[in-house]
Amino acid sequence: MSLIHNDLPCMDDNDFHHGKPSNHRIFDEPITILAGDALLTLTFDHLADPASYLTDNPIPPAHIIYGVAELSRSIKPKGLVASQMVDIKSTRLAVPFGLDRLEFIHLHKTTFLLEASAIIEAICRQELQ
């Protein structure tokens, strides 16, 4: 979702992603926005569905809720959204920005999502206390 939305003209305005045409170049902007929205929704749907976990031991509902909360934390305004806002503002600056701003973007976008995936795995594996 974040990669699809990030390439949009209203965000980073990238016509290519890893050498291939961006989704908005192939399908147009409205379809690309809806695809990103659908992927985000499907992520939460998958995470919240007990049948999604391939294990002989059912994941306790409380752990599933904690996992959903963790993913939400990584995306909400202090996570990926904050990073995207700083990214957009930074690309519109007339002067180059510093390493501290770039580190903020990477920390709040990429790192928070990677961290969330590791924490969700740990939550699902832990025993109920």
ZANUDO-543940 format. One record per residue: x negated, y, z negated of N, C-alpha, C in turn; residue number from 1; residue in one letter. Coordinates in steps of 0.001 Angstrom, whole numbers. Layout:
N
site n.c1 = X; n.c2 = Y; n.c3 = Z; ca.c1 = X; ca.c2 = Y; ca.c3 = Z; c.c1 = X; c.c2 = Y; c.c3 = Z; k = NUM; r = A;
...
//
This chain:
129
site n.c1 = -824; n.c2 = -1187; n.c3 = 0; ca.c1 = 0; ca.c2 = 0; ca.c3 = 0; c.c1 = -863; c.c2 = 1243; c.c3 = 0; k = 1; r = M;
site n.c1 = -1831; n.c2 = 1281; n.c3 = -888; ca.c1 = -2630; ca.c2 = 2504; ca.c3 = -989; c.c1 = -3451; c.c2 = 2736; c.c3 = 276; k = 2; r = S;
site n.c1 = -3914; n.c2 = 1675; n.c3 = 899; ca.c1 = -4689; ca.c2 = 1830; ca.c3 = 2137; c.c1 = -3800; c.c2 = 2270; c.c3 = 3289; k = 3; r = L;
site n.c1 = -2602; n.c2 = 1735; n.c3 = 3359; ca.c1 = -1667; ca.c2 = 2133; ca.c3 = 4418; c.c1 = -1305; c.c2 = 3611; c.c3 = 4264; k = 4; r = I;
site n.c1 = -932; n.c2 = 4006; n.c3 = 3057; ca.c1 = -558; ca.c2 = 5399; ca.c3 = 2820; c.c1 = -1754; c.c2 = 6335; c.c3 = 2963; k = 5; r = H;
site n.c1 = -2931; n.c2 = 5895; n.c3 = 2544; ca.c1 = -4114; ca.c2 = 6743; ca.c3 = 2581; c.c1 = -4474; c.c2 = 7193; c.c3 = 3995; k = 6; r = N;
site n.c1 = -4204; n.c2 = 6380; n.c3 = 5000; ca.c1 = -4548; ca.c2 = 6721; ca.c3 = 6379; c.c1 = -3561; c.c2 = 7684; c.c3 = 7033; k = 7; r = D;
site n.c1 = -2422; n.c2 = 7899; n.c3 = 6433; ca.c1 = -1387; ca.c2 = 8757; ca.c3 = 7034; c.c1 = -1891; c.c2 = 10182; c.c3 = 7289; k = 8; r = L;
site n.c1 = -1344; n.c2 = 10853; n.c3 = 8302; ca.c1 = -1747; ca.c2 = 12234; ca.c3 = 8587; c.c1 = -1578; c.c2 = 13192; c.c3 = 7398; k = 9; r = P;
site n.c1 = -587; n.c2 = 12969; n.c3 = 6564; ca.c1 = -378; ca.c2 = 13836; ca.c3 = 5403; c.c1 = -1366; c.c2 = 13552; c.c3 = 4281; k = 10; r = C;
site n.c1 = -2127; n.c2 = 12464; n.c3 = 4384; ca.c1 = -3125; ca.c2 = 12120; ca.c3 = 3372; c.c1 = -4513; c.c2 = 12376; c.c3 = 3955; k = 11; r = M;
site n.c1 = -5216; n.c2 = 11293; n.c3 = 4360; ca.c1 = -6576; ca.c2 = 11440; ca.c3 = 4899; c.c1 = -6611; c.c2 = 11593; c.c3 = 6411; k = 12; r = D;
site n.c1 = -5495; n.c2 = 11332; n.c3 = 7056; ca.c1 = -5369; ca.c2 = 11502; ca.c3 = 8511; c.c1 = -6414; c.c2 = 10701; c.c3 = 9278; k = 13; r = D;
site n.c1 = -6449; n.c2 = 9405; n.c3 = 9012; ca.c1 = -7371; ca.c2 = 8510; ca.c3 = 9717; c.c1 = -6615; c.c2 = 7732; c.c3 = 10788; k = 14; r = N;
site n.c1 = -7063; n.c2 = 7857; n.c3 = 12032; ca.c1 = -6436; ca.c2 = 7115; ca.c3 = 13123; c.c1 = -6936; c.c2 = 5684; c.c3 = 13205; k = 15; r = D;
site n.c1 = -8070; n.c2 = 5408; n.c3 = 12547; ca.c1 = -8638; ca.c2 = 4063; ca.c3 = 12575; c.c1 = -8998; c.c2 = 3628; c.c3 = 11162; k = 16; r = F;
site n.c1 = -8840; n.c2 = 2332; n.c3 = 10917; ca.c1 = -9215; ca.c2 = 1744; ca.c3 = 9631; c.c1 = -10070; c.c2 = 524; c.c3 = 9951; k = 17; r = H;
site n.c1 = -11328; n.c2 = 582; n.c3 = 9557; ca.c1 = -12293; ca.c2 = -482; ca.c3 = 9867; c.c1 = -12325; c.c2 = -800; c.c3 = 11364; k = 18; r = H;
site n.c1 = -12297; n.c2 = 257; n.c3 = 12167; ca.c1 = -12426; ca.c2 = 105; ca.c3 = 13619; c.c1 = -11160; c.c2 = -275; c.c3 = 14358; k = 19; r = G;
site n.c1 = -10072; n.c2 = -467; n.c3 = 13637; ca.c1 = -8802; ca.c2 = -827; ca.c3 = 14271; c.c1 = -7815; c.c2 = 315; c.c3 = 14075; k = 20; r = K;
site n.c1 = -6871; n.c2 = 488; n.c3 = 15004; ca.c1 = -5892; ca.c2 = 1570; ca.c3 = 14850; c.c1 = -5131; c.c2 = 1455; c.c3 = 13526; k = 21; r = P;
site n.c1 = -4969; n.c2 = 2583; n.c3 = 12861; ca.c1 = -4197; ca.c2 = 2617; ca.c3 = 11610; c.c1 = -2743; c.c2 = 2295; c.c3 = 11901; k = 22; r = S;
site n.c1 = -2053; n.c2 = 1853; n.c3 = 10860; ca.c1 = -643; ca.c2 = 1476; ca.c3 = 11017; c.c1 = 206; c.c2 = 2588; c.c3 = 11604; k = 23; r = N;
site n.c1 = -14; n.c2 = 3824; n.c3 = 11186; ca.c1 = 823; ca.c2 = 4907; ca.c3 = 11704; c.c1 = 567; c.c2 = 5170; c.c3 = 13190; k = 24; r = H;
site n.c1 = -579; n.c2 = 4764; n.c3 = 13713; ca.c1 = -871; ca.c2 = 4892; ca.c3 = 15135; c.c1 = -159; c.c2 = 3795; c.c3 = 15927; k = 25; r = R;
site n.c1 = 63; n.c2 = 2652; n.c3 = 15291; ca.c1 = 718; ca.c2 = 1527; ca.c3 = 15966; c.c1 = 2243; c.c2 = 1596; c.c3 = 15804; k = 26; r = I;
site n.c1 = 2703; n.c2 = 1846; n.c3 = 14586; ca.c1 = 4132; ca.c2 = 1735; ca.c3 = 14284; c.c1 = 4844; c.c2 = 3063; c.c3 = 14071; k = 27; r = F;
site n.c1 = 4185; n.c2 = 4139; n.c3 = 13946; ca.c1 = 4606; ca.c2 = 5506; ca.c3 = 13663; c.c1 = 4697; c.c2 = 5743; c.c3 = 12157; k = 28; r = D;
site n.c1 = 4743; n.c2 = 7019; n.c3 = 11788; ca.c1 = 4668; ca.c2 = 7386; ca.c3 = 10367; c.c1 = 5806; c.c2 = 6845; c.c3 = 9509; k = 29; r = E;
site n.c1 = 7062; n.c2 = 7030; n.c3 = 9904; ca.c1 = 8139; ca.c2 = 6560; ca.c3 = 9028; c.c1 = 8063; c.c2 = 5059; c.c3 = 8725; k = 30; r = P;
site n.c1 = 7770; n.c2 = 4246; n.c3 = 9735; ca.c1 = 7662; ca.c2 = 2805; ca.c3 = 9522; c.c1 = 6486; c.c2 = 2491; c.c3 = 8601; k = 31; r = I;
site n.c1 = 5383; n.c2 = 3207; n.c3 = 8764; ca.c1 = 4204; ca.c2 = 2985; ca.c3 = 7928; c.c1 = 4479; c.c2 = 3341; c.c3 = 6476; k = 32; r = T;
site n.c1 = 5170; n.c2 = 4434; n.c3 = 6245; ca.c1 = 5531; ca.c2 = 4819; ca.c3 = 4878; c.c1 = 6417; c.c2 = 3740; c.c3 = 4252; k = 33; r = I;
site n.c1 = 7413; n.c2 = 3281; n.c3 = 5002; ca.c1 = 8297; ca.c2 = 2234; ca.c3 = 4488; c.c1 = 7539; c.c2 = 927; c.c3 = 4242; k = 34; r = L;
site n.c1 = 6588; n.c2 = 597; n.c3 = 5102; ca.c1 = 5783; ca.c2 = -615; ca.c3 = 4908; c.c1 = 4978; c.c2 = -515; c.c3 = 3610; k = 35; r = A;
site n.c1 = 4361; n.c2 = 629; n.c3 = 3363; ca.c1 = 3623; ca.c2 = 823; ca.c3 = 2119; c.c1 = 4532; c.c2 = 726; c.c3 = 907; k = 36; r = G;
site n.c1 = 5699; n.c2 = 1358; n.c3 = 999; ca.c1 = 6673; ca.c2 = 1282; ca.c3 = -96; c.c1 = 7116; c.c2 = -164; c.c3 = -337; k = 37; r = D;
site n.c1 = 7344; n.c2 = -895; n.c3 = 748; ca.c1 = 7774; ca.c2 = -2291; ca.c3 = 622; c.c1 = 6672; c.c2 = -3139; c.c3 = -22; k = 38; r = A;
site n.c1 = 5430; n.c2 = -2908; n.c3 = 367; ca.c1 = 4328; ca.c2 = -3673; ca.c3 = -229; c.c1 = 4210; c.c2 = -3414; c.c3 = -1728; k = 39; r = L;
site n.c1 = 4375; n.c2 = -2164; n.c3 = -2132; ca.c1 = 4312; ca.c2 = -1845; ca.c3 = -3556; c.c1 = 5444; c.c2 = -2542; c.c3 = -4304; k = 40; r = L;
site n.c1 = 6651; n.c2 = -2486; n.c3 = -3748; ca.c1 = 7804; ca.c2 = -3124; ca.c3 = -4374; c.c1 = 7632; c.c2 = -4635; c.c3 = -4432; k = 41; r = T;
site n.c1 = 7132; n.c2 = -5217; n.c3 = -3346; ca.c1 = 6894; ca.c2 = -6663; ca.c3 = -3328; c.c1 = 5844; c.c2 = -7083; c.c3 = -4354; k = 42; r = L;
site n.c1 = 4872; n.c2 = -6227; n.c3 = -4595; ca.c1 = 3855; ca.c2 = -6521; ca.c3 = -5596; c.c1 = 4486; c.c2 = -6677; c.c3 = -6976; k = 43; r = T;
site n.c1 = 5327; n.c2 = -5710; n.c3 = -7341; ca.c1 = 5989; ca.c2 = -5794; ca.c3 = -8644; c.c1 = 6974; c.c2 = -6964; c.c3 = -8687; k = 44; r = F;
site n.c1 = 7657; n.c2 = -7225; n.c3 = -7576; ca.c1 = 8583; ca.c2 = -8348; ca.c3 = -7504; c.c1 = 7841; c.c2 = -9662; c.c3 = -7724; k = 45; r = D;
site n.c1 = 6715; n.c2 = -9819; n.c3 = -7069; ca.c1 = 5904; ca.c2 = -11031; ca.c3 = -7201; c.c1 = 5366; c.c2 = -11183; c.c3 = -8623; k = 46; r = H;
site n.c1 = 4855; n.c2 = -10094; n.c3 = -9171; ca.c1 = 4292; ca.c2 = -10132; ca.c3 = -10522; c.c1 = 5352; c.c2 = -10450; c.c3 = -11572; k = 47; r = L;
site n.c1 = 6572; n.c2 = -9966; n.c3 = -11375; ca.c1 = 7640; ca.c2 = -10157; ca.c3 = -12356; c.c1 = 8344; c.c2 = -11510; c.c3 = -12232; k = 48; r = A;
site n.c1 = 8110; n.c2 = -12241; n.c3 = -11150; ca.c1 = 8795; ca.c2 = -13513; ca.c3 = -10906; c.c1 = 8015; c.c2 = -14675; c.c3 = -11516; k = 49; r = D;
site n.c1 = 8552; n.c2 = -15341; n.c3 = -12546; ca.c1 = 7840; ca.c2 = -16459; ca.c3 = -13166; c.c1 = 7469; c.c2 = -17570; c.c3 = -12180; k = 50; r = P;
site n.c1 = 8239; n.c2 = -17733; n.c3 = -11113; ca.c1 = 7957; ca.c2 = -18774; ca.c3 = -10121; c.c1 = 6713; c.c2 = -18454; c.c3 = -9287; k = 51; r = A;
site n.c1 = 6203; n.c2 = -17236; n.c3 = -9376; ca.c1 = 5021; ca.c2 = -16839; ca.c3 = -8607; c.c1 = 3727; c.c2 = -17406; c.c3 = -9175; k = 52; r = S;
site n.c1 = 3766; n.c2 = -17871; n.c3 = -10407; ca.c1 = 2562; ca.c2 = -18336; ca.c3 = -11073; c.c1 = 2398; c.c2 = -19830; c.c3 = -10883; k = 53; r = Y;
site n.c1 = 1328; n.c2 = -20216; n.c3 = -10216; ca.c1 = 1077; ca.c2 = -21624; ca.c3 = -9918; c.c1 = 350; c.c2 = -22276; c.c3 = -11094; k = 54; r = L;
site n.c1 = 1137; n.c2 = -22723; n.c3 = -12039; ca.c1 = 574; ca.c2 = -23342; ca.c3 = -13236; c.c1 = 1562; c.c2 = -24353; c.c3 = -13794; k = 55; r = T;
site n.c1 = 1023; n.c2 = -25350; n.c3 = -14478; ca.c1 = 1890; ca.c2 = -26334; ca.c3 = -15138; c.c1 = 2487; c.c2 = -25773; c.c3 = -16426; k = 56; r = D;
site n.c1 = 1811; n.c2 = -24778; n.c3 = -17002; ca.c1 = 2291; ca.c2 = -24142; ca.c3 = -18229; c.c1 = 2943; c.c2 = -22814; c.c3 = -17868; k = 57; r = N;
site n.c1 = 4227; n.c2 = -22681; n.c3 = -18141; ca.c1 = 4906; ca.c2 = -21429; ca.c3 = -17797; c.c1 = 4250; c.c2 = -20217; c.c3 = -18479; k = 58; r = P;
site n.c1 = 4185; n.c2 = -19124; n.c3 = -17767; ca.c1 = 3670; ca.c2 = -17873; ca.c3 = -18329; c.c1 = 4769; c.c2 = -17294; c.c3 = -19210; k = 59; r = I;
site n.c1 = 4476; n.c2 = -16986; n.c3 = -20466; ca.c1 = 5500; ca.c2 = -16401; ca.c3 = -21338; c.c1 = 6016; c.c2 = -15076; c.c3 = -20769; k = 60; r = P;
site n.c1 = 7320; n.c2 = -14851; n.c3 = -20874; ca.c1 = 7887; ca.c2 = -13601; ca.c3 = -20354; c.c1 = 7188; c.c2 = -12343; c.c3 = -20886; k = 61; r = P;
site n.c1 = 6761; n.c2 = -12372; n.c3 = -22143; ca.c1 = 6065; ca.c2 = -11203; ca.c3 = -22703; c.c1 = 4771; c.c2 = -10929; c.c3 = -21939; k = 62; r = A;
site n.c1 = 4071; n.c2 = -11972; n.c3 = -21513; ca.c1 = 2831; ca.c2 = -11791; ca.c3 = -20760; c.c1 = 3119; c.c2 = -11202; c.c3 = -19383; k = 63; r = H;
site n.c1 = 4216; n.c2 = -11642; n.c3 = -18771; ca.c1 = 4607; ca.c2 = -11097; ca.c3 = -17472; c.c1 = 4905; c.c2 = -9601; c.c3 = -17610; k = 64; r = I;
site n.c1 = 5602; n.c2 = -9234; n.c3 = -18668; ca.c1 = 5910; ca.c2 = -7814; ca.c3 = -18896; c.c1 = 4628; c.c2 = -7017; c.c3 = -19092; k = 65; r = I;
site n.c1 = 3688; n.c2 = -7568; n.c3 = -19857; ca.c1 = 2397; ca.c2 = -6876; ca.c3 = -20053; c.c1 = 1652; c.c2 = -6721; c.c3 = -18728; k = 66; r = Y;
site n.c1 = 1737; n.c2 = -7728; n.c3 = -17870; ca.c1 = 1091; ca.c2 = -7656; ca.c3 = -16563; c.c1 = 1696; c.c2 = -6581; c.c3 = -15687; k = 67; r = G;
site n.c1 = 3018; n.c2 = -6506; n.c3 = -15671; ca.c1 = 3706; ca.c2 = -5462; ca.c3 = -14908; c.c1 = 3320; c.c2 = -4081; c.c3 = -15442; k = 68; r = V;
site n.c1 = 3269; n.c2 = -3945; n.c3 = -16752; ca.c1 = 2891; ca.c2 = -2667; ca.c3 = -17365; c.c1 = 1456; c.c2 = -2285; c.c3 = -17001; k = 69; r = A;
site n.c1 = 564; n.c2 = -3252; n.c3 = -16965; ca.c1 = -835; ca.c2 = -2982; ca.c3 = -16619; c.c1 = -967; c.c2 = -2499; c.c3 = -15180; k = 70; r = E;
site n.c1 = -269; n.c2 = -3142; n.c3 = -14275; ca.c1 = -324; ca.c2 = -2695; ca.c3 = -12881; c.c1 = 259; c.c2 = -1289; c.c3 = -12750; k = 71; r = L;
site n.c1 = 1356; n.c2 = -1052; n.c3 = -13427; ca.c1 = 1966; ca.c2 = 269; ca.c3 = -13407; c.c1 = 1001; c.c2 = 1328; c.c3 = -13935; k = 72; r = S;
site n.c1 = 287; n.c2 = 1006; n.c3 = -15006; ca.c1 = -681; ca.c2 = 1943; ca.c3 = -15587; c.c1 = -1754; c.c2 = 2332; c.c3 = -14573; k = 73; r = R;
site n.c1 = -2178; n.c2 = 1376; n.c3 = -13762; ca.c1 = -3256; ca.c2 = 1660; ca.c3 = -12811; c.c1 = -2798; c.c2 = 2528; c.c3 = -11649; k = 74; r = S;
site n.c1 = -1502; n.c2 = 2584; n.c3 = -11398; ca.c1 = -973; ca.c2 = 3329; ca.c3 = -10253; c.c1 = -411; c.c2 = 4688; c.c3 = -10653; k = 75; r = I;
site n.c1 = 172; n.c2 = 4791; n.c3 = -11822; ca.c1 = 904; ca.c2 = 6004; ca.c3 = -12195; c.c1 = 41; c.c2 = 7273; c.c3 = -12145; k = 76; r = K;
site n.c1 = 604; n.c2 = 8428; n.c3 = -12468; ca.c1 = -93; ca.c2 = 9703; ca.c3 = -12268; c.c1 = -1492; c.c2 = 9844; c.c3 = -12866; k = 77; r = P;
site n.c1 = -1864; n.c2 = 9026; n.c3 = -13821; ca.c1 = -3231; ca.c2 = 9114; ca.c3 = -14353; c.c1 = -4155; c.c2 = 8091; c.c3 = -13693; k = 78; r = K;
site n.c1 = -3652; n.c2 = 7347; n.c3 = -12720; ca.c1 = -4435; ca.c2 = 6324; ca.c3 = -12041; c.c1 = -4591; c.c2 = 6633; c.c3 = -10565; k = 79; r = G;
site n.c1 = -4116; n.c2 = 5709; n.c3 = -9738; ca.c1 = -4247; ca.c2 = 5845; ca.c3 = -8293; c.c1 = -3639; c.c2 = 7142; c.c3 = -7778; k = 80; r = L;
site n.c1 = -2511; n.c2 = 7539; n.c3 = -8308; ca.c1 = -1853; ca.c2 = 8768; ca.c3 = -7847; c.c1 = -2730; c.c2 = 9991; c.c3 = -8126; k = 81; r = V;
site n.c1 = -3338; n.c2 = 10047; n.c3 = -9295; ca.c1 = -4239; ca.c2 = 11170; ca.c3 = -9610; c.c1 = -5416; c.c2 = 11195; c.c3 = -8646; k = 82; r = A;
site n.c1 = -5944; n.c2 = 10037; n.c3 = -8358; ca.c1 = -7071; ca.c2 = 9940; ca.c3 = -7437; c.c1 = -6691; c.c2 = 10432; c.c3 = -6049; k = 83; r = S;
site n.c1 = -5532; n.c2 = 10021; n.c3 = -5583; ca.c1 = -5091; ca.c2 = 10446; ca.c3 = -4246; c.c1 = -4870; c.c2 = 11952; c.c3 = -4199; k = 84; r = Q;
site n.c1 = -4340; n.c2 = 12506; n.c3 = -5270; ca.c1 = -4136; ca.c2 = 13960; ca.c3 = -5321; c.c1 = -5471; c.c2 = 14693; c.c3 = -5235; k = 85; r = M;
site n.c1 = -6461; n.c2 = 14237; n.c3 = -6006; ca.c1 = -7783; ca.c2 = 14866; ca.c3 = -5971; c.c1 = -8414; c.c2 = 14678; c.c3 = -4588; k = 86; r = V;
site n.c1 = -8229; n.c2 = 13511; n.c3 = -3999; ca.c1 = -8749; ca.c2 = 13232; ca.c3 = -2659; c.c1 = -8162; c.c2 = 14209; c.c3 = -1638; k = 87; r = D;
site n.c1 = -6858; n.c2 = 14397; n.c3 = -1669; ca.c1 = -6189; ca.c2 = 15310; ca.c3 = -733; c.c1 = -6691; c.c2 = 16733; c.c3 = -931; k = 88; r = I;
site n.c1 = -6718; n.c2 = 17183; n.c3 = -2174; ca.c1 = -7180; ca.c2 = 18541; ca.c3 = -2469; c.c1 = -8635; c.c2 = 18728; c.c3 = -2043; k = 89; r = K;
site n.c1 = -9466; n.c2 = 17704; n.c3 = -2237; ca.c1 = -10888; ca.c2 = 17797; ca.c3 = -1927; c.c1 = -11148; c.c2 = 17906; c.c3 = -433; k = 90; r = S;
site n.c1 = -10368; n.c2 = 17200; n.c3 = 358; ca.c1 = -10579; ca.c2 = 17245; ca.c3 = 1806; c.c1 = -10168; c.c2 = 18584; c.c3 = 2396; k = 91; r = T;
site n.c1 = -9394; n.c2 = 19342; n.c3 = 1643; ca.c1 = -8957; ca.c2 = 20656; ca.c3 = 2129; c.c1 = -9814; c.c2 = 21809; c.c3 = 1612; k = 92; r = R;
site n.c1 = -10885; n.c2 = 21476; n.c3 = 869; ca.c1 = -11783; ca.c2 = 22507; ca.c3 = 359; c.c1 = -12680; c.c2 = 23024; c.c3 = 1479; k = 93; r = L;
site n.c1 = -13009; n.c2 = 24300; n.c3 = 1421; ca.c1 = -13880; ca.c2 = 24894; ca.c3 = 2436; c.c1 = -15350; c.c2 = 24573; c.c3 = 2177; k = 94; r = A;
site n.c1 = -15660; n.c2 = 24130; n.c3 = 970; ca.c1 = -17051; ca.c2 = 23813; ca.c3 = 614; c.c1 = -17140; c.c2 = 22346; c.c3 = 199; k = 95; r = V;
site n.c1 = -18318; n.c2 = 21730; n.c3 = 338; ca.c1 = -18474; ca.c2 = 20344; ca.c3 = -103; c.c1 = -18231; c.c2 = 20223; c.c3 = -1608; k = 96; r = P;
site n.c1 = -17698; n.c2 = 19091; n.c3 = -2021; ca.c1 = -17460; ca.c2 = 18872; ca.c3 = -3447; c.c1 = -18541; c.c2 = 17983; c.c3 = -4024; k = 97; r = F;
site n.c1 = -18662; n.c2 = 17991; n.c3 = -5348; ca.c1 = -19744; ca.c2 = 17301; ca.c3 = -6027; c.c1 = -19501; c.c2 = 15824; c.c3 = -6256; k = 98; r = G;
site n.c1 = -20545; n.c2 = 15174; n.c3 = -6717; ca.c1 = -20513; ca.c2 = 13748; ca.c3 = -6994; c.c1 = -19496; c.c2 = 13413; c.c3 = -8091; k = 99; r = L;
site n.c1 = -19303; n.c2 = 14322; n.c3 = -9051; ca.c1 = -18353; ca.c2 = 14065; ca.c3 = -10134; c.c1 = -16927; c.c2 = 13894; c.c3 = -9592; k = 100; r = D;
site n.c1 = -16581; n.c2 = 14658; n.c3 = -8582; ca.c1 = -15242; ca.c2 = 14544; ca.c3 = -7988; c.c1 = -15115; c.c2 = 13223; c.c3 = -7226; k = 101; r = R;
site n.c1 = -16151; n.c2 = 12859; n.c3 = -6493; ca.c1 = -16137; ca.c2 = 11597; ca.c3 = -5757; c.c1 = -16049; c.c2 = 10408; c.c3 = -6722; k = 102; r = L;
site n.c1 = -16783; n.c2 = 10481; n.c3 = -7824; ca.c1 = -16715; ca.c2 = 9419; ca.c3 = -8830; c.c1 = -15319; c.c2 = 9315; c.c3 = -9441; k = 103; r = E;
site n.c1 = -14671; n.c2 = 10456; n.c3 = -9681; ca.c1 = -13307; ca.c2 = 10456; ca.c3 = -10198; c.c1 = -12383; c.c2 = 9725; c.c3 = -9222; k = 104; r = F;
site n.c1 = -12510; n.c2 = 10045; n.c3 = -7943; ca.c1 = -11660; ca.c2 = 9427; ca.c3 = -6922; c.c1 = -11867; c.c2 = 7916; c.c3 = -6918; k = 105; r = I;
site n.c1 = -13105; n.c2 = 7478; n.c3 = -6891; ca.c1 = -13388; ca.c2 = 6041; ca.c3 = -6849; c.c1 = -12957; c.c2 = 5336; c.c3 = -8131; k = 106; r = H;
site n.c1 = -13202; n.c2 = 5963; n.c3 = -9273; ca.c1 = -12822; ca.c2 = 5364; ca.c3 = -10546; c.c1 = -11309; c.c2 = 5184; c.c3 = -10641; k = 107; r = L;
site n.c1 = -10560; n.c2 = 6207; n.c3 = -10289; ca.c1 = -9118; ca.c2 = 6171; ca.c3 = -10476; c.c1 = -8372; c.c2 = 5458; c.c3 = -9356; k = 108; r = H;
site n.c1 = -9001; n.c2 = 5260; n.c3 = -8233; ca.c1 = -8342; ca.c2 = 4549; ca.c3 = -7136; c.c1 = -8797; c.c2 = 3093; c.c3 = -7135; k = 109; r = K;
site n.c1 = -9986; n.c2 = 2849; n.c3 = -6727; ca.c1 = -10481; ca.c2 = 1481; ca.c3 = -6556; c.c1 = -10695; c.c2 = 768; c.c3 = -7881; k = 110; r = T;
site n.c1 = -11420; n.c2 = 1382; n.c3 = -8795; ca.c1 = -11779; ca.c2 = 711; ca.c3 = -10043; c.c1 = -10555; c.c2 = 365; c.c3 = -10873; k = 111; r = T;
site n.c1 = -9593; n.c2 = 1287; n.c3 = -10989; ca.c1 = -8408; ca.c2 = 1013; ca.c3 = -11797; c.c1 = -7630; c.c2 = -192; c.c3 = -11255; k = 112; r = F;
site n.c1 = -7533; n.c2 = -321; n.c3 = -9927; ca.c1 = -6803; ca.c2 = -1452; ca.c3 = -9347; c.c1 = -7552; c.c2 = -2767; c.c3 = -9556; k = 113; r = L;
site n.c1 = -8864; n.c2 = -2734; n.c3 = -9401; ca.c1 = -9657; ca.c2 = -3945; ca.c3 = -9651; c.c1 = -9591; c.c2 = -4344; c.c3 = -11122; k = 114; r = L;
site n.c1 = -9688; n.c2 = -3356; n.c3 = -11987; ca.c1 = -9596; ca.c2 = -3614; ca.c3 = -13419; c.c1 = -8236; c.c2 = -4212; c.c3 = -13770; k = 115; r = E;
site n.c1 = -7174; n.c2 = -3665; n.c3 = -13191; ca.c1 = -5826; ca.c2 = -4175; ca.c3 = -13471; c.c1 = -5703; c.c2 = -5642; c.c3 = -13074; k = 116; r = A;
site n.c1 = -6279; n.c2 = -6013; n.c3 = -11931; ca.c1 = -6167; ca.c2 = -7418; ca.c3 = -11505; c.c1 = -6873; c.c2 = -8346; c.c3 = -12494; k = 117; r = S;
site n.c1 = -8016; n.c2 = -7937; n.c3 = -13016; ca.c1 = -8736; ca.c2 = -8756; ca.c3 = -13989; c.c1 = -7972; c.c2 = -8826; c.c3 = -15317; k = 118; r = A;
site n.c1 = -7411; n.c2 = -7711; n.c3 = -15742; ca.c1 = -6655; ca.c2 = -7688; ca.c3 = -17005; c.c1 = -5389; c.c2 = -8528; c.c3 = -16888; k = 119; r = I;
site n.c1 = -4709; n.c2 = -8442; n.c3 = -15746; ca.c1 = -3492; ca.c2 = -9235; ca.c3 = -15546; c.c1 = -3823; c.c2 = -10722; c.c3 = -15597; k = 120; r = I;
site n.c1 = -4925; n.c2 = -11114; n.c3 = -14984; ca.c1 = -5361; ca.c2 = -12519; ca.c3 = -15050; c.c1 = -5593; c.c2 = -12929; c.c3 = -16501; k = 121; r = E;
site n.c1 = -6269; n.c2 = -12094; n.c3 = -17257; ca.c1 = -6551; ca.c2 = -12402; ca.c3 = -18664; c.c1 = -5258; c.c2 = -12480; c.c3 = -19480; k = 122; r = A;
site n.c1 = -4328; n.c2 = -11578; n.c3 = -19216; ca.c1 = -3044; ca.c2 = -11586; ca.c3 = -19926; c.c1 = -2312; c.c2 = -12899; c.c3 = -19662; k = 123; r = I;
site n.c1 = -2306; n.c2 = -13334; n.c3 = -18409; ca.c1 = -1582; ca.c2 = -14556; ca.c3 = -18052; c.c1 = -2217; c.c2 = -15804; c.c3 = -18645; k = 124; r = C;
site n.c1 = -3513; n.c2 = -15776; n.c3 = -18914; ca.c1 = -4221; ca.c2 = -16936; ca.c3 = -19433; c.c1 = -4241; c.c2 = -17020; c.c3 = -20959; k = 125; r = R;
site n.c1 = -3938; n.c2 = -15926; n.c3 = -21633; ca.c1 = -4053; ca.c2 = -15943; ca.c3 = -23089; c.c1 = -2868; c.c2 = -16634; c.c3 = -23745; k = 126; r = Q;
site n.c1 = -3121; n.c2 = -17179; n.c3 = -24895; ca.c1 = -2081; ca.c2 = -17818; ca.c3 = -25682; c.c1 = -1279; c.c2 = -16755; c.c3 = -26425; k = 127; r = E;
site n.c1 = -19; n.c2 = -17036; n.c3 = -26663; ca.c1 = 782; ca.c2 = -16108; ca.c3 = -27465; c.c1 = 237; c.c2 = -16043; c.c3 = -28877; k = 128; r = L;
site n.c1 = 118; n.c2 = -14853; n.c3 = -29382; ca.c1 = -403; ca.c2 = -14649; ca.c3 = -30737; c.c1 = 742; c.c2 = -14682; c.c3 = -31740; k = 129; r = Q;
//
